[in-house]
Amino acid sequence: MNEDTNPSGIDNGTNPGGVGRPSKFGDEKACTAIEAAKEGKSKAGCARAVGVDKSTLHYWLEQSYTFRDSTGQERRFSNAYMRARAEGESKLIQGGLKDDGIDTSMAKFLLATSFSYKNTESREIRADIDRRTRYNLSDENKHTALELIKEMQKRQSVD
């Protein structure tokens, strides 16, 4: 018996205790969530792929639900899902963060929002500013440039 097997034998497609409504969990939804996770989708994205709310996916992960994969093997959903998330994370890191002239911003965004990665990159900028020169900056660079100018002005006033 591997770690994906559910020893409790819970019947996942029914309402085990007879209380409340029947669960939407089933083999097809489990496989869809796992495939979405392998693609690197966030938990919310995996829930959307399945057609349930994110809280429902979290509930499924907390339970001892099992499902039958495409080979017919019974597996524990939470273990299979977490392994699929790790695979999706690796794909984003290996494929999406290679600077081969491609835009890596989406992969970085997904890693930051879905896998709690933090941007720790810092850059030191030194410049002599000619106050008569105009620079056209994108909105995202304006904030950095203004902060740099303020810092340089502080240093000049101290010197």
HELIX and SHEET records of a PDB file:
HELIX    1   1 ASP A   27  LYS A   38  1                                  12    
HELIX    2   2 LYS A   43  VAL A   50  1                                   8    
HELIX    3   3 LYS A   54  GLU A   62  1                                   9    
HELIX    4   4 PHE A   77  LYS A   91  1                                  15    
HELIX    5   5 LEU A   92  GLY A   96  3                                   5    
HELIX    6   6 SER A  105  PHE A  115  1                                  11    
HELIX    7   7 ASP A  139  VAL A  158  1                                  20    
SHEET    1   A 2 THR A  66  ARG A  68  0                                        
SHEET    2   A 2 GLU A  74  ARG A  76 -1                                        
END                                                                             
